[in-house]
């Protein structure tokens, strides 16, 4: 199995892709390629909606660990399940 650090790099790459796409769109340099544009919108959904939907499960998993609910929510929003499901292995 991959190390938690390597797994957590995946959502970071997603956030970087979102940032690059937003900058490209704001500077009228968005790619014409439909696949790249579709991938960007899928990433928007996964990084915002799906990560946010994981917060209740993350709060339950982090109960009693000493992490604040706010810290747990922020880390889950950034890293998704790759944070709270791998925290024991880290």
HTML snippet that shows the backbone in 3Dmol.js (N, CA, C, O; Angstrom):
<script src="https://3Dmol.org/build/3Dmol-min.js"></script>
<div id="view" style="width:600px;height:400px;position:relative"></div>
<script>
const pdb = `
ATOM      1  N   UNK A   1       0.838  -1.186   0.000  1.00  0.00           N
ATOM      2  CA  UNK A   1       0.000   0.000   0.000  1.00  0.00           C
ATOM      3  C   UNK A   1       0.884   1.251   0.000  1.00  0.00           C
ATOM      4  O   UNK A   1       1.985   1.258   0.550  1.00  0.00           O
ATOM      5  N   UNK A   2       0.376   2.286  -0.621  1.00  0.00           N
ATOM      6  CA  UNK A   2       1.113   3.541  -0.664  1.00  0.00           C
ATOM      7  C   UNK A   2       1.163   4.179   0.712  1.00  0.00           C
ATOM      8  O   UNK A   2       0.267   3.987   1.534  1.00  0.00           O
ATOM      9  N   UNK A   3       2.209   4.933   0.949  1.00  0.00           N
ATOM     10  CA  UNK A   3       2.319   5.664   2.205  1.00  0.00           C
ATOM     11  C   UNK A   3       1.271   6.766   2.245  1.00  0.00           C
ATOM     12  O   UNK A   3       0.883   7.295   1.203  1.00  0.00           O
ATOM     13  N   UNK A   4       0.811   7.115   3.441  1.00  0.00           N
ATOM     14  CA  UNK A   4      -0.186   8.191   3.554  1.00  0.00           C
ATOM     15  C   UNK A   4       0.265   9.497   2.905  1.00  0.00           C
ATOM     16  O   UNK A   4      -0.552  10.212   2.325  1.00  0.00           O
ATOM     17  N   UNK A   5       1.541   9.811   2.996  1.00  0.00           N
ATOM     18  CA  UNK A   5       2.034  11.050   2.389  1.00  0.00           C
ATOM     19  C   UNK A   5       1.844  11.024   0.876  1.00  0.00           C
ATOM     20  O   UNK A   5       1.451  12.027   0.280  1.00  0.00           O
ATOM     21  N   UNK A   6       2.121   9.888   0.260  1.00  0.00           N
ATOM     22  CA  UNK A   6       1.944   9.769  -1.191  1.00  0.00           C
ATOM     23  C   UNK A   6       0.458   9.854  -1.553  1.00  0.00           C
ATOM     24  O   UNK A   6       0.097  10.491  -2.542  1.00  0.00           O
ATOM     25  N   UNK A   7      -0.397   9.219  -0.763  1.00  0.00           N
ATOM     26  CA  UNK A   7      -1.836   9.285  -1.019  1.00  0.00           C
ATOM     27  C   UNK A   7      -2.361  10.712  -0.876  1.00  0.00           C
ATOM     28  O   UNK A   7      -3.226  11.141  -1.640  1.00  0.00           O
ATOM     29  N   UNK A   8      -1.838  11.435   0.092  1.00  0.00           N
ATOM     30  CA  UNK A   8      -2.296  12.810   0.328  1.00  0.00           C
ATOM     31  C   UNK A   8      -1.809  13.773  -0.750  1.00  0.00           C
ATOM     32  O   UNK A   8      -2.328  14.883  -0.866  1.00  0.00           O
ATOM     33  N   UNK A   9      -0.838  13.368  -1.525  1.00  0.00           N
ATOM     34  CA  UNK A   9      -0.366  14.214  -2.632  1.00  0.00           C
ATOM     35  C   UNK A   9      -1.425  14.286  -3.738  1.00  0.00           C
ATOM     36  O   UNK A   9      -1.470  15.265  -4.483  1.00  0.00           O
ATOM     37  N   UNK A  10      -2.263  13.276  -3.852  1.00  0.00           N
ATOM     38  CA  UNK A  10      -3.271  13.240  -4.913  1.00  0.00           C
ATOM     39  C   UNK A  10      -4.253  14.406  -4.789  1.00  0.00           C
ATOM     40  O   UNK A  10      -4.474  15.105  -5.778  1.00  0.00           O
ATOM     41  N   UNK A  11      -4.857  14.648  -3.607  1.00  0.00           N
ATOM     42  CA  UNK A  11      -5.752  15.797  -3.520  1.00  0.00           C
ATOM     43  C   UNK A  11      -5.020  17.132  -3.680  1.00  0.00           C
ATOM     44  O   UNK A  11      -5.598  18.096  -4.183  1.00  0.00           O
ATOM     45  N   UNK A  12      -3.772  17.196  -3.262  1.00  0.00           N
ATOM     46  CA  UNK A  12      -3.005  18.436  -3.446  1.00  0.00           C
ATOM     47  C   UNK A  12      -2.827  18.705  -4.940  1.00  0.00           C
ATOM     48  O   UNK A  12      -2.956  19.845  -5.388  1.00  0.00           O
ATOM     49  N   UNK A  13      -2.533  17.666  -5.701  1.00  0.00           N
ATOM     50  CA  UNK A  13      -2.425  17.831  -7.155  1.00  0.00           C
ATOM     51  C   UNK A  13      -3.766  18.283  -7.743  1.00  0.00           C
ATOM     52  O   UNK A  13      -3.802  19.083  -8.678  1.00  0.00           O
ATOM     53  N   UNK A  14      -4.854  17.769  -7.195  1.00  0.00           N
ATOM     54  CA  UNK A  14      -6.178  18.198  -7.640  1.00  0.00           C
ATOM     55  C   UNK A  14      -6.414  19.675  -7.366  1.00  0.00           C
ATOM     56  O   UNK A  14      -6.919  20.393  -8.228  1.00  0.00           O
ATOM     57  N   UNK A  15      -6.052  20.133  -6.175  1.00  0.00           N
ATOM     58  CA  UNK A  15      -6.207  21.556  -5.842  1.00  0.00           C
ATOM     59  C   UNK A  15      -5.316  22.420  -6.735  1.00  0.00           C
ATOM     60  O   UNK A  15      -5.716  23.515  -7.130  1.00  0.00           O
ATOM     61  N   UNK A  16      -4.122  21.943  -7.053  1.00  0.00           N
ATOM     62  CA  UNK A  16      -3.239  22.692  -7.959  1.00  0.00           C
ATOM     63  C   UNK A  16      -3.847  22.772  -9.359  1.00  0.00           C
ATOM     64  O   UNK A  16      -3.762  23.810 -10.017  1.00  0.00           O
ATOM     65  N   UNK A  17      -4.457  21.682  -9.812  1.00  0.00           N
ATOM     66  CA  UNK A  17      -5.127  21.675 -11.117  1.00  0.00           C
ATOM     67  C   UNK A  17      -6.291  22.660 -11.124  1.00  0.00           C
ATOM     68  O   UNK A  17      -6.497  23.377 -12.104  1.00  0.00           O
ATOM     69  N   UNK A  18      -7.049  22.694 -10.035  1.00  0.00           N
ATOM     70  CA  UNK A  18      -8.150  23.653  -9.935  1.00  0.00           C
ATOM     71  C   UNK A  18      -7.638  25.087  -9.987  1.00  0.00           C
ATOM     72  O   UNK A  18      -8.209  25.935 -10.674  1.00  0.00           O
ATOM     73  N   UNK A  19      -6.572  25.348  -9.266  1.00  0.00           N
ATOM     74  CA  UNK A  19      -5.995  26.697  -9.246  1.00  0.00           C
ATOM     75  C   UNK A  19      -5.487  27.093 -10.624  1.00  0.00           C
ATOM     76  O   UNK A  19      -5.747  28.202 -11.090  1.00  0.00           O
ATOM     77  N   UNK A  20      -4.764  26.190 -11.275  1.00  0.00           N
ATOM     78  CA  UNK A  20      -4.242  26.485 -12.615  1.00  0.00           C
ATOM     79  C   UNK A  20      -5.386  26.719 -13.601  1.00  0.00           C
ATOM     80  O   UNK A  20      -5.310  27.615 -14.441  1.00  0.00           O
ATOM     81  N   UNK A  21      -6.433  25.922 -13.501  1.00  0.00           N
ATOM     82  CA  UNK A  21      -7.581  26.094 -14.389  1.00  0.00           C
ATOM     83  C   UNK A  21      -8.308  27.408 -14.152  1.00  0.00           C
ATOM     84  O   UNK A  21      -8.754  28.059 -15.096  1.00  0.00           O
ATOM     85  N   UNK A  22      -8.424  27.792 -12.887  1.00  0.00           N
ATOM     86  CA  UNK A  22      -9.072  29.062 -12.570  1.00  0.00           C
ATOM     87  C   UNK A  22      -8.261  30.237 -13.104  1.00  0.00           C
ATOM     88  O   UNK A  22      -8.811  31.178 -13.676  1.00  0.00           O
ATOM     89  N   UNK A  23      -6.953  30.169 -12.909  1.00  0.00           N
ATOM     90  CA  UNK A  23      -6.075  31.232 -13.433  1.00  0.00           C
ATOM     91  C   UNK A  23      -6.172  31.290 -14.954  1.00  0.00           C
ATOM     92  O   UNK A  23      -6.253  32.372 -15.535  1.00  0.00           O
ATOM     93  N   UNK A  24      -6.163  30.131 -15.592  1.00  0.00           N
ATOM     94  CA  UNK A  24      -6.273  30.086 -17.060  1.00  0.00           C
ATOM     95  C   UNK A  24      -7.594  30.702 -17.524  1.00  0.00           C
ATOM     96  O   UNK A  24      -7.627  31.456 -18.497  1.00  0.00           O
ATOM     97  N   UNK A  25      -8.669  30.378 -16.828  1.00  0.00           N
ATOM     98  CA  UNK A  25      -9.983  30.921 -17.218  1.00  0.00           C
ATOM     99  C   UNK A  25     -10.033  32.432 -17.009  1.00  0.00           C
ATOM    100  O   UNK A  25     -10.581  33.158 -17.839  1.00  0.00           O
ATOM    101  N   UNK A  26      -9.468  32.900 -15.912  1.00  0.00           N
ATOM    102  CA  UNK A  26      -9.494  34.341 -15.617  1.00  0.00           C
ATOM    103  C   UNK A  26      -8.631  35.162 -16.569  1.00  0.00           C
ATOM    104  O   UNK A  26      -8.855  36.360 -16.745  1.00  0.00           O
ATOM    105  N   UNK A  27      -7.648  34.514 -17.178  1.00  0.00           N
ATOM    106  CA  UNK A  27      -6.771  35.207 -18.123  1.00  0.00           C
ATOM    107  C   UNK A  27      -7.112  34.856 -19.571  1.00  0.00           C
ATOM    108  O   UNK A  27      -6.295  35.053 -20.470  1.00  0.00           O
ATOM    109  N   UNK A  28      -8.314  34.338 -19.792  1.00  0.00           N
ATOM    110  CA  UNK A  28      -8.786  33.944 -21.128  1.00  0.00           C
ATOM    111  C   UNK A  28      -7.845  32.967 -21.825  1.00  0.00           C
ATOM    112  O   UNK A  28      -7.636  33.052 -23.035  1.00  0.00           O
ATOM    113  N   UNK A  29      -7.277  32.036 -21.049  1.00  0.00           N
ATOM    114  CA  UNK A  29      -6.388  31.026 -21.617  1.00  0.00           C
ATOM    115  C   UNK A  29      -6.879  29.617 -21.285  1.00  0.00           C
ATOM    116  O   UNK A  29      -6.095  28.669 -21.259  1.00  0.00           O
ATOM    117  N   UNK A  30      -8.170  29.490 -21.034  1.00  0.00           N
ATOM    118  CA  UNK A  30      -8.724  28.173 -20.727  1.00  0.00           C
ATOM    119  C   UNK A  30      -8.515  27.252 -21.929  1.00  0.00           C
ATOM    120  O   UNK A  30      -8.652  27.685 -23.073  1.00  0.00           O
ATOM    121  N   UNK A  31      -8.190  26.005 -21.677  1.00  0.00           N
ATOM    122  CA  UNK A  31      -7.959  25.088 -22.793  1.00  0.00           C
ATOM    123  C   UNK A  31      -9.234  24.830 -23.584  1.00  0.00           C
ATOM    124  O   UNK A  31     -10.329  24.790 -23.023  1.00  0.00           O
ATOM    125  N   UNK A  32      -9.084  24.659 -24.867  1.00  0.00           N
ATOM    126  CA  UNK A  32     -10.219  24.345 -25.734  1.00  0.00           C
ATOM    127  C   UNK A  32     -10.572  22.861 -25.652  1.00  0.00           C
ATOM    128  O   UNK A  32     -11.678  22.465 -26.021  1.00  0.00           O
ATOM    129  N   UNK A  33      -9.652  22.053 -25.178  1.00  0.00           N
ATOM    130  CA  UNK A  33      -9.846  20.610 -25.098  1.00  0.00           C
ATOM    131  C   UNK A  33     -10.973  20.279 -24.123  1.00  0.00           C
ATOM    132  O   UNK A  33     -10.907  20.628 -22.944  1.00  0.00           O
ATOM    133  N   UNK A  34     -12.005  19.606 -24.624  1.00  0.00           N
ATOM    134  CA  UNK A  34     -13.169  19.287 -23.806  1.00  0.00           C
ATOM    135  C   UNK A  34     -12.836  18.331 -22.671  1.00  0.00           C
ATOM    136  O   UNK A  34     -13.420  18.420 -21.591  1.00  0.00           O
ATOM    137  N   UNK A  35     -11.906  17.424 -22.907  1.00  0.00           N
ATOM    138  CA  UNK A  35     -11.524  16.464 -21.874  1.00  0.00           C
ATOM    139  C   UNK A  35     -10.872  17.181 -20.686  1.00  0.00           C
ATOM    140  O   UNK A  35     -11.171  16.868 -19.533  1.00  0.00           O
ATOM    141  N   UNK A  36      -9.987  18.137 -20.962  1.00  0.00           N
ATOM    142  CA  UNK A  36      -9.348  18.895 -19.883  1.00  0.00           C
ATOM    143  C   UNK A  36     -10.373  19.722 -19.110  1.00  0.00           C
ATOM    144  O   UNK A  36     -10.308  19.829 -17.885  1.00  0.00           O
ATOM    145  N   UNK A  37     -11.307  20.295 -19.838  1.00  0.00           N
ATOM    146  CA  UNK A  37     -12.346  21.093 -19.180  1.00  0.00           C
ATOM    147  C   UNK A  37     -13.263  20.205 -18.335  1.00  0.00           C
ATOM    148  O   UNK A  37     -13.639  20.580 -17.224  1.00  0.00           O
ATOM    149  N   UNK A  38     -13.617  19.047 -18.851  1.00  0.00           N
ATOM    150  CA  UNK A  38     -14.461  18.107 -18.099  1.00  0.00           C
ATOM    151  C   UNK A  38     -13.729  17.620 -16.850  1.00  0.00           C
ATOM    152  O   UNK A  38     -14.322  17.523 -15.776  1.00  0.00           O
ATOM    153  N   UNK A  39     -12.441  17.314 -16.996  1.00  0.00           N
ATOM    154  CA  UNK A  39     -11.647  16.877 -15.846  1.00  0.00           C
ATOM    155  C   UNK A  39     -11.610  17.957 -14.769  1.00  0.00           C
ATOM    156  O   UNK A  39     -11.638  17.653 -13.576  1.00  0.00           O
ATOM    157  N   UNK A  40     -11.546  19.219 -15.193  1.00  0.00           N
ATOM    158  CA  UNK A  40     -11.519  20.323 -14.241  1.00  0.00           C
ATOM    159  C   UNK A  40     -12.833  20.374 -13.456  1.00  0.00           C
ATOM    160  O   UNK A  40     -12.823  20.516 -12.234  1.00  0.00           O
ATOM    161  N   UNK A  41     -13.957  20.257 -14.159  1.00  0.00           N
ATOM    162  CA  UNK A  41     -15.256  20.309 -13.476  1.00  0.00           C
ATOM    163  C   UNK A  41     -15.465  19.100 -12.570  1.00  0.00           C
ATOM    164  O   UNK A  41     -16.059  19.226 -11.499  1.00  0.00           O
ATOM    165  N   UNK A  42     -14.993  17.953 -12.979  1.00  0.00           N
ATOM    166  CA  UNK A  42     -15.061  16.765 -12.122  1.00  0.00           C
ATOM    167  C   UNK A  42     -14.236  16.998 -10.867  1.00  0.00           C
ATOM    168  O   UNK A  42     -14.665  16.655  -9.766  1.00  0.00           O
ATOM    169  N   UNK A  43     -13.054  17.578 -11.030  1.00  0.00           N
ATOM    170  CA  UNK A  43     -12.190  17.884  -9.897  1.00  0.00           C
ATOM    171  C   UNK A  43     -12.852  18.896  -8.961  1.00  0.00           C
ATOM    172  O   UNK A  43     -12.737  18.780  -7.741  1.00  0.00           O
ATOM    173  N   UNK A  44     -13.538  19.881  -9.525  1.00  0.00           N
ATOM    174  CA  UNK A  44     -14.277  20.849  -8.690  1.00  0.00           C
ATOM    175  C   UNK A  44     -15.272  20.098  -7.812  1.00  0.00           C
ATOM    176  O   UNK A  44     -15.342  20.331  -6.605  1.00  0.00           O
ATOM    177  N   UNK A  45     -16.031  19.206  -8.414  1.00  0.00           N
ATOM    178  CA  UNK A  45     -17.046  18.448  -7.670  1.00  0.00           C
ATOM    179  C   UNK A  45     -16.406  17.581  -6.588  1.00  0.00           C
ATOM    180  O   UNK A  45     -16.846  17.589  -5.438  1.00  0.00           O
ATOM    181  N   UNK A  46     -15.365  16.834  -6.961  1.00  0.00           N
ATOM    182  CA  UNK A  46     -14.719  15.943  -5.997  1.00  0.00           C
ATOM    183  C   UNK A  46     -14.060  16.711  -4.853  1.00  0.00           C
ATOM    184  O   UNK A  46     -14.166  16.318  -3.692  1.00  0.00           O
ATOM    185  N   UNK A  47     -13.387  17.797  -5.185  1.00  0.00           N
ATOM    186  CA  UNK A  47     -12.631  18.542  -4.174  1.00  0.00           C
ATOM    187  C   UNK A  47     -13.514  19.374  -3.255  1.00  0.00           C
ATOM    188  O   UNK A  47     -13.128  19.660  -2.122  1.00  0.00           O
ATOM    189  N   UNK A  48     -14.672  19.759  -3.717  1.00  0.00           N
ATOM    190  CA  UNK A  48     -15.531  20.594  -2.876  1.00  0.00           C
ATOM    191  C   UNK A  48     -16.685  19.787  -2.292  1.00  0.00           C
ATOM    192  O   UNK A  48     -16.796  19.664  -1.072  1.00  0.00           O
ATOM    193  N   UNK A  49     -17.528  19.247  -3.130  1.00  0.00           N
ATOM    194  CA  UNK A  49     -18.729  18.562  -2.654  1.00  0.00           C
ATOM    195  C   UNK A  49     -18.399  17.244  -1.953  1.00  0.00           C
ATOM    196  O   UNK A  49     -18.872  16.995  -0.845  1.00  0.00           O
ATOM    197  N   UNK A  50     -17.598  16.408  -2.588  1.00  0.00           N
ATOM    198  CA  UNK A  50     -17.318  15.084  -2.011  1.00  0.00           C
ATOM    199  C   UNK A  50     -16.479  15.209  -0.746  1.00  0.00           C
ATOM    200  O   UNK A  50     -16.748  14.521   0.239  1.00  0.00           O
ATOM    201  N   UNK A  51     -15.471  16.071  -0.754  1.00  0.00           N
ATOM    202  CA  UNK A  51     -14.673  16.256   0.464  1.00  0.00           C
ATOM    203  C   UNK A  51     -15.547  16.798   1.595  1.00  0.00           C
ATOM    204  O   UNK A  51     -15.424  16.348   2.735  1.00  0.00           O
ATOM    205  N   UNK A  52     -16.417  17.746   1.301  1.00  0.00           N
ATOM    206  CA  UNK A  52     -17.302  18.293   2.332  1.00  0.00           C
ATOM    207  C   UNK A  52     -18.249  17.222   2.869  1.00  0.00           C
ATOM    208  O   UNK A  52     -18.555  17.204   4.061  1.00  0.00           O
ATOM    209  N   UNK A  53     -18.709  16.338   2.002  1.00  0.00           N
ATOM    210  CA  UNK A  53     -19.614  15.266   2.427  1.00  0.00           C
ATOM    211  C   UNK A  53     -18.916  14.269   3.350  1.00  0.00           C
ATOM    212  O   UNK A  53     -19.583  13.549   4.094  1.00  0.00           O
ATOM    213  N   UNK A  54     -17.591  14.217   3.312  1.00  0.00           N
ATOM    214  CA  UNK A  54     -16.832  13.298   4.158  1.00  0.00           C
ATOM    215  C   UNK A  54     -16.587  13.849   5.560  1.00  0.00           C
ATOM    216  O   UNK A  54     -16.131  13.114   6.436  1.00  0.00           O
ATOM    217  N   UNK A  55     -16.876  15.112   5.786  1.00  0.00           N
ATOM    218  CA  UNK A  55     -16.577  15.733   7.078  1.00  0.00           C
ATOM    219  C   UNK A  55     -17.297  15.051   8.241  1.00  0.00           C
ATOM    220  O   UNK A  55     -16.657  14.805   9.263  1.00  0.00           O
ATOM    221  N   UNK A  56     -18.594  14.731   8.148  1.00  0.00           N
ATOM    222  CA  UNK A  56     -19.226  14.048   9.292  1.00  0.00           C
ATOM    223  C   UNK A  56     -18.537  12.724   9.665  1.00  0.00           C
ATOM    224  O   UNK A  56     -18.354  12.440  10.848  1.00  0.00           O
ATOM    225  N   UNK A  57     -18.161  11.928   8.681  1.00  0.00           N
ATOM    226  CA  UNK A  57     -17.459  10.666   8.962  1.00  0.00           C
ATOM    227  C   UNK A  57     -16.091  10.939   9.573  1.00  0.00           C
ATOM    228  O   UNK A  57     -15.651  10.222  10.472  1.00  0.00           O
ATOM    229  N   UNK A  58     -15.428  11.969   9.088  1.00  0.00           N
ATOM    230  CA  UNK A  58     -14.109  12.324   9.632  1.00  0.00           C
ATOM    231  C   UNK A  58     -14.222  12.773  11.078  1.00  0.00           C
ATOM    232  O   UNK A  58     -13.368  12.435  11.898  1.00  0.00           O
ATOM    233  N   UNK A  59     -15.257  13.527  11.402  1.00  0.00           N
ATOM    234  CA  UNK A  59     -15.457  13.972  12.785  1.00  0.00           C
ATOM    235  C   UNK A  59     -15.676  12.778  13.708  1.00  0.00           C
ATOM    236  O   UNK A  59     -15.155  12.748  14.822  1.00  0.00           O
ATOM    237  N   UNK A  60     -16.441  11.804  13.250  1.00  0.00           N
ATOM    238  CA  UNK A  60     -16.641  10.584  14.048  1.00  0.00           C
ATOM    239  C   UNK A  60     -15.324   9.825  14.208  1.00  0.00           C
ATOM    240  O   UNK A  60     -15.013   9.340  15.296  1.00  0.00           O
ATOM    241  N   UNK A  61     -14.550   9.722  13.123  1.00  0.00           N
ATOM    242  CA  UNK A  61     -13.283   8.984  13.175  1.00  0.00           C
ATOM    243  C   UNK A  61     -12.256   9.685  14.055  1.00  0.00           C
ATOM    244  O   UNK A  61     -11.409   9.034  14.667  1.00  0.00           O
ATOM    245  N   UNK A  62     -12.330  11.009  14.118  1.00  0.00           N
ATOM    246  CA  UNK A  62     -11.341  11.770  14.896  1.00  0.00           C
ATOM    247  C   UNK A  62     -11.760  11.991  16.339  1.00  0.00           C
ATOM    248  O   UNK A  62     -10.996  12.554  17.123  1.00  0.00           O
ATOM    249  N   UNK A  63     -12.947  11.561  16.700  1.00  0.00           N
ATOM    250  CA  UNK A  63     -13.414  11.742  18.072  1.00  0.00           C
ATOM    251  C   UNK A  63     -12.448  11.073  19.042  1.00  0.00           C
ATOM    252  O   UNK A  63     -12.075   9.912  18.871  1.00  0.00           O
ATOM    253  N   UNK A  64     -12.055  11.820  20.053  1.00  0.00           N
ATOM    254  CA  UNK A  64     -11.155  11.286  21.071  1.00  0.00           C
ATOM    255  C   UNK A  64      -9.688  11.284  20.696  1.00  0.00           C
ATOM    256  O   UNK A  64      -8.869  10.736  21.433  1.00  0.00           O
ATOM    257  N   UNK A  65      -9.336  11.884  19.571  1.00  0.00           N
ATOM    258  CA  UNK A  65      -7.932  11.906  19.158  1.00  0.00           C
ATOM    259  C   UNK A  65      -7.209  13.168  19.597  1.00  0.00           C
ATOM    260  O   UNK A  65      -5.988  13.265  19.466  1.00  0.00           O
ATOM    261  N   UNK A  66      -7.958  14.135  20.117  1.00  0.00           N
ATOM    262  CA  UNK A  66      -7.335  15.386  20.529  1.00  0.00           C
ATOM    263  C   UNK A  66      -7.354  16.461  19.454  1.00  0.00           C
ATOM    264  O   UNK A  66      -6.996  17.606  19.730  1.00  0.00           O
ATOM    265  N   UNK A  67      -7.755  16.126  18.254  1.00  0.00           N
ATOM    266  CA  UNK A  67      -7.866  17.132  17.190  1.00  0.00           C
ATOM    267  C   UNK A  67      -9.181  17.867  17.355  1.00  0.00           C
ATOM    268  O   UNK A  67     -10.203  17.269  17.690  1.00  0.00           O
ATOM    269  N   UNK A  68      -9.144  19.163  17.116  1.00  0.00           N
ATOM    270  CA  UNK A  68     -10.378  19.947  17.208  1.00  0.00           C
ATOM    271  C   UNK A  68     -11.266  19.625  16.014  1.00  0.00           C
ATOM    272  O   UNK A  68     -10.774  19.224  14.959  1.00  0.00           O
ATOM    273  N   UNK A  69     -12.563  19.800  16.178  1.00  0.00           N
ATOM    274  CA  UNK A  69     -13.469  19.575  15.046  1.00  0.00           C
ATOM    275  C   UNK A  69     -13.149  20.483  13.854  1.00  0.00           C
ATOM    276  O   UNK A  69     -13.289  20.069  12.704  1.00  0.00           O
ATOM    277  N   UNK A  70     -12.723  21.707  14.126  1.00  0.00           N
ATOM    278  CA  UNK A  70     -12.388  22.629  13.031  1.00  0.00           C
ATOM    279  C   UNK A  70     -11.172  22.115  12.272  1.00  0.00           C
ATOM    280  O   UNK A  70     -11.168  22.106  11.041  1.00  0.00           O
ATOM    281  N   UNK A  71     -10.146  21.690  12.993  1.00  0.00           N
ATOM    282  CA  UNK A  71      -8.944  21.151  12.349  1.00  0.00           C
ATOM    283  C   UNK A  71      -9.286  19.911  11.527  1.00  0.00           C
ATOM    284  O   UNK A  71      -8.802  19.748  10.407  1.00  0.00           O
ATOM    285  N   UNK A  72     -10.113  19.049  12.083  1.00  0.00           N
ATOM    286  CA  UNK A  72     -10.541  17.849  11.364  1.00  0.00           C
ATOM    287  C   UNK A  72     -11.297  18.217  10.094  1.00  0.00           C
ATOM    288  O   UNK A  72     -11.057  17.634   9.037  1.00  0.00           O
ATOM    289  N   UNK A  73     -12.207  19.180  10.191  1.00  0.00           N
ATOM    290  CA  UNK A  73     -12.985  19.596   9.020  1.00  0.00           C
ATOM    291  C   UNK A  73     -12.089  20.194   7.949  1.00  0.00           C
ATOM    292  O   UNK A  73     -12.249  19.885   6.768  1.00  0.00           O
ATOM    293  N   UNK A  74     -11.148  21.047   8.340  1.00  0.00           N
ATOM    294  CA  UNK A  74     -10.255  21.678   7.358  1.00  0.00           C
ATOM    295  C   UNK A  74      -9.368  20.634   6.685  1.00  0.00           C
ATOM    296  O   UNK A  74      -9.227  20.632   5.462  1.00  0.00           O
ATOM    297  N   UNK A  75      -8.778  19.755   7.472  1.00  0.00           N
ATOM    298  CA  UNK A  75      -7.912  18.719   6.893  1.00  0.00           C
ATOM    299  C   UNK A  75      -8.700  17.791   5.962  1.00  0.00           C
ATOM    300  O   UNK A  75      -8.182  17.357   4.933  1.00  0.00           O
ATOM    301  N   UNK A  76      -9.939  17.492   6.319  1.00  0.00           N
ATOM    302  CA  UNK A  76     -10.773  16.650   5.465  1.00  0.00           C
ATOM    303  C   UNK A  76     -11.146  17.391   4.189  1.00  0.00           C
ATOM    304  O   UNK A  76     -11.164  16.790   3.115  1.00  0.00           O
ATOM    305  N   UNK A  77     -11.443  18.680   4.283  1.00  0.00           N
ATOM    306  CA  UNK A  77     -11.778  19.441   3.080  1.00  0.00           C
ATOM    307  C   UNK A  77     -10.590  19.500   2.125  1.00  0.00           C
ATOM    308  O   UNK A  77     -10.768  19.447   0.908  1.00  0.00           O
ATOM    309  N   UNK A  78      -9.389  19.608   2.668  1.00  0.00           N
ATOM    310  CA  UNK A  78      -8.197  19.677   1.817  1.00  0.00           C
ATOM    311  C   UNK A  78      -7.804  18.303   1.285  1.00  0.00           C
ATOM    312  O   UNK A  78      -7.549  18.148   0.091  1.00  0.00           O
ATOM    313  N   UNK A  79      -7.756  17.314   2.160  1.00  0.00           N
ATOM    314  CA  UNK A  79      -7.229  16.001   1.787  1.00  0.00           C
ATOM    315  C   UNK A  79      -8.288  14.926   1.566  1.00  0.00           C
ATOM    316  O   UNK A  79      -7.974  13.863   1.031  1.00  0.00           O
ATOM    317  N   UNK A  80      -9.524  15.174   1.960  1.00  0.00           N
ATOM    318  CA  UNK A  80     -10.556  14.158   1.824  1.00  0.00           C
ATOM    319  C   UNK A  80     -10.262  12.943   2.680  1.00  0.00           C
ATOM    320  O   UNK A  80      -9.612  13.044   3.721  1.00  0.00           O
ATOM    321  N   UNK A  81     -10.741  11.807   2.241  1.00  0.00           N
ATOM    322  CA  UNK A  81     -10.567  10.565   2.995  1.00  0.00           C
ATOM    323  C   UNK A  81      -9.108  10.161   3.117  1.00  0.00           C
ATOM    324  O   UNK A  81      -8.757   9.365   3.988  1.00  0.00           O
ATOM    325  N   UNK A  82      -8.253  10.703   2.251  1.00  0.00           N
ATOM    326  CA  UNK A  82      -6.831  10.346   2.365  1.00  0.00           C
ATOM    327  C   UNK A  82      -6.230  10.897   3.641  1.00  0.00           C
ATOM    328  O   UNK A  82      -5.136  10.484   4.026  1.00  0.00           O
ATOM    329  N   UNK A  83      -6.906  11.813   4.306  1.00  0.00           N
ATOM    330  CA  UNK A  83      -6.416  12.259   5.618  1.00  0.00           C
ATOM    331  C   UNK A  83      -6.981  11.402   6.723  1.00  0.00           C
ATOM    332  O   UNK A  83      -6.225  10.783   7.472  1.00  0.00           O
ATOM    333  N   UNK A  84      -8.305  11.350   6.842  1.00  0.00           N
ATOM    334  CA  UNK A  84      -8.860  10.702   8.035  1.00  0.00           C
ATOM    335  C   UNK A  84      -8.816   9.184   7.999  1.00  0.00           C
ATOM    336  O   UNK A  84      -8.818   8.555   9.057  1.00  0.00           O
ATOM    337  N   UNK A  85      -8.775   8.576   6.826  1.00  0.00           N
ATOM    338  CA  UNK A  85      -8.690   7.102   6.787  1.00  0.00           C
ATOM    339  C   UNK A  85      -7.269   6.603   6.963  1.00  0.00           C
ATOM    340  O   UNK A  85      -7.068   5.427   7.266  1.00  0.00           O
ATOM    341  N   UNK A  86      -6.281   7.460   6.781  1.00  0.00           N
ATOM    342  CA  UNK A  86      -4.879   7.019   6.884  1.00  0.00           C
ATOM    343  C   UNK A  86      -4.168   7.639   8.075  1.00  0.00           C
ATOM    344  O   UNK A  86      -2.956   7.468   8.204  1.00  0.00           O
ATOM    345  N   UNK A  87      -4.862   8.347   8.944  1.00  0.00           N
ATOM    346  CA  UNK A  87      -4.178   9.048  10.026  1.00  0.00           C
ATOM    347  C   UNK A  87      -3.486   8.104  11.003  1.00  0.00           C
ATOM    348  O   UNK A  87      -2.463   8.469  11.583  1.00  0.00           O
ATOM    349  N   UNK A  88      -4.028   6.878  11.201  1.00  0.00           N
ATOM    350  CA  UNK A  88      -3.360   5.931  12.085  1.00  0.00           C
ATOM    351  C   UNK A  88      -2.020   5.457  11.497  1.00  0.00           C
ATOM    352  O   UNK A  88      -1.062   5.209  12.229  1.00  0.00           O
ATOM    353  N   UNK A  89      -1.976   5.339  10.171  1.00  0.00           N
ATOM    354  CA  UNK A  89      -0.767   4.833   9.510  1.00  0.00           C
ATOM    355  C   UNK A  89       0.312   5.897   9.414  1.00  0.00           C
ATOM    356  O   UNK A  89       1.485   5.576   9.220  1.00  0.00           O
ATOM    357  N   UNK A  90      -0.070   7.154   9.546  1.00  0.00           N
ATOM    358  CA  UNK A  90       0.896   8.246   9.377  1.00  0.00           C
ATOM    359  C   UNK A  90       1.868   8.320  10.535  1.00  0.00           C
ATOM    360  O   UNK A  90       2.746   9.183  10.550  1.00  0.00           O
TER     361      UNK A  90
END
`;
const viewer = $3Dmol.createViewer("view");
viewer.addModel(pdb, "pdb");
viewer.setStyle({}, {cartoon: {color: "spectrum"}});
viewer.zoomTo();
viewer.render();
</script>
